[in-house]
Amino acid sequence: MYLIVIAWTYVTLMMAVAEATSPQGSVLGAIITFALYGLLPMSILVYILGTPSRKRAIKAREAAEQAAYDAEQAAVREVKEAETAHEPGAVSIAPDAGGKAPAAAEGDAVAPVRKEG
Protein backbone atom coordinates (compact mmCIF):
# COMPACT_ATOMS: atom_id res chain seq x y z
CA MET A 1 0.00 0.00 0.00
CA TYR A 2 2.75 2.47 0.92
CA LEU A 3 4.55 1.79 -2.36
CA ILE A 4 1.45 2.90 -4.27
CA VAL A 5 1.16 6.04 -2.15
CA ILE A 6 4.83 6.95 -2.60
CA ALA A 7 4.75 6.30 -6.36
CA TRP A 8 1.56 8.28 -6.96
CA THR A 9 2.80 11.14 -4.81
CA TYR A 10 5.98 11.24 -6.89
CA VAL A 11 3.98 11.28 -10.14
CA THR A 12 1.71 14.08 -8.98
CA LEU A 13 4.67 16.05 -7.62
CA MET A 14 6.32 15.84 -11.04
CA MET A 15 3.03 16.94 -12.64
CA ALA A 16 2.95 19.93 -10.28
CA VAL A 17 6.58 20.81 -11.06
CA ALA A 18 5.83 20.64 -14.78
CA GLU A 19 2.80 22.87 -14.24
CA ALA A 20 4.80 25.41 -12.24
CA THR A 21 7.73 25.58 -14.67
CA SER A 22 5.61 25.68 -17.83
CA PRO A 23 5.37 29.06 -19.59
CA GLN A 24 1.57 28.85 -19.52
CA GLY A 25 1.45 27.36 -15.99
CA SER A 26 1.40 28.94 -12.57
CA VAL A 27 2.32 28.04 -8.99
CA LEU A 28 -1.35 28.15 -7.99
CA GLY A 29 -2.15 25.68 -10.77
CA ALA A 30 0.67 23.44 -9.54
CA ILE A 31 -0.69 23.51 -5.98
CA ILE A 32 -4.21 22.70 -7.18
CA THR A 33 -2.86 19.92 -9.41
CA PHE A 34 -0.93 18.36 -6.52
CA ALA A 35 -3.88 18.65 -4.13
CA LEU A 36 -6.61 17.38 -6.45
CA TYR A 37 -4.62 14.73 -8.33
CA GLY A 38 -2.34 13.67 -5.53
CA LEU A 39 -3.39 14.32 -1.95
CA LEU A 40 -7.15 13.88 -2.25
CA PRO A 41 -7.15 10.49 -4.07
CA MET A 42 -4.32 9.16 -1.91
CA SER A 43 -6.08 10.12 1.31
CA ILE A 44 -9.19 8.26 0.17
CA LEU A 45 -7.12 5.23 -0.87
CA VAL A 46 -5.21 5.12 2.41
CA TYR A 47 -8.47 5.37 4.36
CA ILE A 48 -10.10 2.53 2.42
CA LEU A 49 -7.05 0.26 2.50
CA GLY A 50 -6.47 0.99 6.20
CA THR A 51 -9.95 -0.21 7.22
CA PRO A 52 -8.95 -3.84 7.96
CA SER A 53 -6.09 -2.78 10.24
CA ARG A 54 -8.39 -0.36 12.10
CA LYS A 55 -10.94 -3.15 12.61
CA ARG A 56 -8.21 -5.47 13.93
CA ALA A 57 -7.05 -2.80 16.36
CA ILE A 58 -10.60 -2.22 17.61
CA LYS A 59 -11.17 -5.97 18.10
CA ALA A 60 -7.85 -6.31 19.94
CA ARG A 61 -8.71 -3.40 22.24
CA GLU A 62 -12.16 -4.84 22.95
CA ALA A 63 -10.66 -8.26 23.67
CA ALA A 64 -8.17 -6.71 26.09
CA GLU A 65 -10.96 -4.80 27.85
CA GLN A 66 -13.05 -7.97 28.08
CA ALA A 67 -10.10 -9.92 29.49
CA ALA A 68 -9.50 -7.23 32.11
CA TYR A 69 -13.19 -7.26 33.04
CA ASP A 70 -13.22 -11.06 33.28
CA ALA A 71 -10.12 -11.02 35.49
CA GLU A 72 -11.72 -8.40 37.76
CA GLN A 73 -14.92 -10.44 38.06
CA ALA A 74 -12.93 -13.60 38.83
CA ALA A 75 -11.07 -11.75 41.58
CA VAL A 76 -14.34 -10.53 43.09
CA ARG A 77 -15.75 -14.07 42.98
CA GLU A 78 -12.63 -15.42 44.69
CA VAL A 79 -12.93 -12.83 47.46
CA LYS A 80 -16.61 -13.67 47.96
CA GLU A 81 -15.88 -17.40 48.07
CA ALA A 82 -13.02 -16.86 50.53
CA GLU A 83 -15.25 -14.80 52.82
CA THR A 84 -18.10 -17.26 52.75
CA ALA A 85 -15.75 -20.23 53.27
CA HIS A 86 -14.24 -18.76 56.46
CA GLU A 87 -17.40 -17.17 57.85
CA PRO A 88 -20.71 -18.79 56.96
CA GLY A 89 -22.71 -15.62 57.72
CA ALA A 90 -20.32 -13.25 55.93
CA VAL A 91 -21.70 -10.17 54.22
CA SER A 92 -21.22 -9.83 50.49
CA ILE A 93 -18.87 -7.20 49.07
CA ALA A 94 -21.48 -5.88 46.66
CA PRO A 95 -23.75 -3.15 48.04
CA ASP A 96 -27.47 -3.95 48.21
CA ALA A 97 -26.77 -7.62 47.61
CA GLY A 98 -29.70 -8.54 49.85
CA GLY A 99 -32.24 -7.20 47.36
CA LYS A 100 -34.14 -5.23 49.98
CA ALA A 101 -34.93 -1.52 49.94
CA PRO A 102 -31.96 0.49 51.28
CA ALA A 103 -34.10 2.74 53.49
CA ALA A 104 -37.65 3.60 54.37
CA ALA A 105 -39.71 5.69 51.99
CA GLU A 106 -39.45 9.43 52.46
CA GLY A 107 -42.36 11.48 53.68
CA ASP A 108 -44.25 14.09 51.67
CA ALA A 109 -41.39 16.51 51.12
CA VAL A 110 -42.99 18.21 48.11
CA ALA A 111 -46.44 19.76 48.34
CA PRO A 112 -48.98 18.48 45.82
CA VAL A 113 -49.71 20.70 42.82
CA ARG A 114 -53.27 21.95 42.61
CA LYS A 115 -55.24 23.23 39.71
CA GLU A 116 -56.11 26.89 39.65
CA GLY A 117 -59.83 27.31 39.38
C-alpha positions in Angstrom: 0.0 0.0 0.0 2.8 2.5 0.9 4.6 1.8 -2.4 1.5 2.9 -4.3 1.2 6.0 -2.2 4.8 6.9 -2.6 4.7 6.3 -6.4 1.6 8.3 -7.0 2.8 11.1 -4.8 6.0 11.2 -6.9 4.0 11.3 -10.1 1.7 14.1 -9.0 4.7 16.0 -7.6 6.3 15.8 -11.0 3.0 16.9 -12.6 2.9 19.9 -10.3 6.6 20.8 -11.1 5.8 20.6 -14.8 2.8 22.9 -14.2 4.8 25.4 -12.2 7.7 25.6 -14.7 5.6 25.7 -17.8 5.4 29.1 -19.6 1.6 28.8 -19.5 1.5 27.4 -16.0 1.4 28.9 -12.6 2.3 28.0 -9.0 -1.4 28.2 -8.0 -2.2 25.7 -10.8 0.7 23.4 -9.5 -0.7 23.5 -6.0 -4.2 22.7 -7.2 -2.9 19.9 -9.4 -0.9 18.4 -6.5 -3.9 18.7 -4.1 -6.6 17.4 -6.4 -4.6 14.7 -8.3 -2.3 13.7 -5.5 -3.4 14.3 -1.9 -7.2 13.9 -2.3 -7.2 10.5 -4.1 -4.3 9.2 -1.9 -6.1 10.1 1.3 -9.2 8.3 0.2 -7.1 5.2 -0.9 -5.2 5.1 2.4 -8.5 5.4 4.4 -10.1 2.5 2.4 -7.0 0.3 2.5 -6.5 1.0 6.2 -9.9 -0.2 7.2 -8.9 -3.8 8.0 -6.1 -2.8 10.2 -8.4 -0.4 12.1 -10.9 -3.1 12.6 -8.2 -5.5 13.9 -7.1 -2.8 16.4 -10.6 -2.2 17.6 -11.2 -6.0 18.1 -7.9 -6.3 19.9 -8.7 -3.4 22.2 -12.2 -4.8 23.0 -10.7 -8.3 23.7 -8.2 -6.7 26.1 -11.0 -4.8 27.8 -13.1 -8.0 28.1 -10.1 -9.9 29.5 -9.5 -7.2 32.1 -13.2 -7.3 33.0 -13.2 -11.1 33.3 -10.1 -11.0 35.5 -11.7 -8.4 37.8 -14.9 -10.4 38.1 -12.9 -13.6 38.8 -11.1 -11.8 41.6 -14.3 -10.5 43.1 -15.8 -14.1 43.0 -12.6 -15.4 44.7 -12.9 -12.8 47.5 -16.6 -13.7 48.0 -15.9 -17.4 48.1 -13.0 -16.9 50.5 -15.2 -14.8 52.8 -18.1 -17.3 52.8 -15.8 -20.2 53.3 -14.2 -18.8 56.5 -17.4 -17.2 57.9 -20.7 -18.8 57.0 -22.7 -15.6 57.7 -20.3 -13.2 55.9 -21.7 -10.2 54.2 -21.2 -9.8 50.5 -18.9 -7.2 49.1 -21.5 -5.9 46.7 -23.8 -3.1 48.0 -27.5 -4.0 48.2 -26.8 -7.6 47.6 -29.7 -8.5 49.8 -32.2 -7.2 47.4 -34.1 -5.2 50.0 -34.9 -1.5 49.9 -32.0 0.5 51.3 -34.1 2.7 53.5 -37.7 3.6 54.4 -39.7 5.7 52.0 -39.4 9.4 52.5 -42.4 11.5 53.7 -44.2 14.1 51.7 -41.4 16.5 51.1 -43.0 18.2 48.1 -46.4 19.8 48.3 -49.0 18.5 45.8 -49.7 20.7 42.8 -53.3 22.0 42.6 -55.2 23.2 39.7 -56.1 26.9 39.6 -59.8 27.3 39.4 
